[in-house]
Every structure is written in C-alpha cells, then in structure tokens.
C-alpha cells in the first residue's frame, strides 16, 4: 500500500512539472485539473518512476514551446 501511495505521489509530482512545462489554456480550473490528472493517471499510471522520467525527457525533446 505504501508503495502504491509513493507511486501516485511521484506521478502527481511529474504531472505538476508537465503543467509548468506545457501550459494548458484551462489551467487553474480545479474541476478540469481533477479530471485531467485522473485521465492521465488512467493512461500512464502503469509506468514506473523511471518510465515517467523518460517520458518527460521525450516530451521535452519532441514538443515545441
């Protein structure tokens, strides 16, 4: 159980970094944030901490700011 909680915390930390890197037009709407995070976790929650870090690196390398 503690491992699952730590994994979710890491995911939220990474997600907050993504929010800083990749600005969203609807950012700041608590209801939108809740659903947005839940959908991303459903899609990407299976990734390990290392996998999330690698995905972040790939996004930064491929995305245009």
Buried (B, 14 or more C-beta within 10 A) or exposed (E): EEEEEEBEEBBEEBBEBBBEEEEEEEEEEEEEBEEBBEEBBEEBEEBEEEEBBEBBEEEEEEEEE
